[in-house]
Amino acid sequence: MNSRERFLSAIENKPVDYVPCSFMLFYNLYDKCKSELEYITREVELGLDPHVHVGHLNHSMHLTGTLDPEAKYSEWTEETGGTRYFCRRIDTPKGPLTSRIRQWDGWPTEGDFPIFKDWIVPRAQEFLVKPEQDLEKLPYIFGPFKDSDIEKLREEARSAQKIADQYHLVQVGGWKGNVDPTLQVDPGVMGCDAMAWLSGYEKIMELSLLQPELIKEYAAIINAWNMKQIEIYLNVTAADILIRRAWYETTEFWTPKAYRAIIAPFLKKEVELVHQAGKKYAYIITSAFMPILDDILDTGIDILIGLDPREGKGTDLHKVKQKFSAKSKCLWGGVSGALTVEQGSEAETEAAVLEALRVLGTGSGFILSPVDNVREDTPNAWKNTYKFIDTWKKHRQDFL
């Protein structure tokens, strides 16, 4: 079996020669590489089953979204009481959207003032989108994609195809782009993560309970934009898997009732679109998803990315495996990247890999990975990374 065959067989719960291992994120290696080819080649040399990113649809999406041509964007800074504020205004035919972000710990900076980023939330004095008054303006942030952006993706996808063919690897798209030091990849195919960045977590949580139809309308606008993105990825790339980021679609932010009413219906539409093209749909959710596990499965997703036994907020590996196996769906993850690989010992890393293979690897349907990243470039993190890989190699056939 080559790597692509192994990967796709695992997704479909078909027999594999051994459990594949593909790091969902691997920044302590990624940051040492200057190109996608170098990054993938080094992963292959480690013996892993890498996935090749087909590219990124819009390289400046994190800064301004995909502004409608009728919208006008401006930003400036202000100084008040020794504090610097970064301000923006988007004028739309339906009225303005405005925000004000306090500079803290040296951020934001000139040239790095995105609308889509976690760091915005704790610094926001005024959020850009106030749902009670701004939803009719919101579509102007999620405007059409430019032909030049689509052509750029097409070019990146051609390069990705060459790498995938060279090493017989799967290709993924929708979230995250190729290795590029200038590229921020927070946005992409996403759901309510966008709401958190644009409107703040607390306001969205409050309105999901008090005015659920309003937040459902919000979700519908994002979904319409997602569907356009997905169609482009399906049309101009050879992605085997489309990925949606959903770190903030957990029960830390949503009640199960709100998830079922607001998130699940639109997620299901995206899955159906991907399946119509004969491709697979992956969903990144790493914490507090046990109460909505059946709802997630009911949307038809093929892969849940982010199964973390330590930071998963009650994640029950046995129960998750049982439910996913019953529907021939796939799990990707199994070991905590931050707590085990970065901060733990070699013995703890070895034990965690063995437990993941034993519980999740039985009967296929599993791709091993640290969750959700190995980021720290430290001797301990690298020592444990090598232990992680060595343990997998020694035992990847033991529990099939």
Secondary structure, DSSP 8 states (H G I E B T S, - for coil): --HHHHHHHHHTT---SS--B--S--HHHHTT-SSHHHHHHHHHHTT---EEE---S-TTHHHH-B--TT-EEEEEEEEETTEEEEEEEEEETTEEEEEEEE-BTTBSBTTB--SS-TTHHHHEEE-S--HHHHTTTGGGTB----HHHHHHHHHHHHHHHHHHHHHT-EEEESB--SS-TT---S-BSBSTHHHHHHH-HHHHHHHHHH-HHHHHHHHHHHHHHHHHHHHHHHHHS--SEEEEE-TT-STTTS-HHHIIIIIHHHHHHHHHHHHHTT-EEEEE--SS-GGGHHHHHHTT-SEEEEE-TTTSSS--HHHHHHHHHHTT-EEEEEEEIIIIIITS-HHHHHHHHHHHHHHHSTTS-EEEEEES-----SHHHHHHHHHHHHHHHHHTTTT-
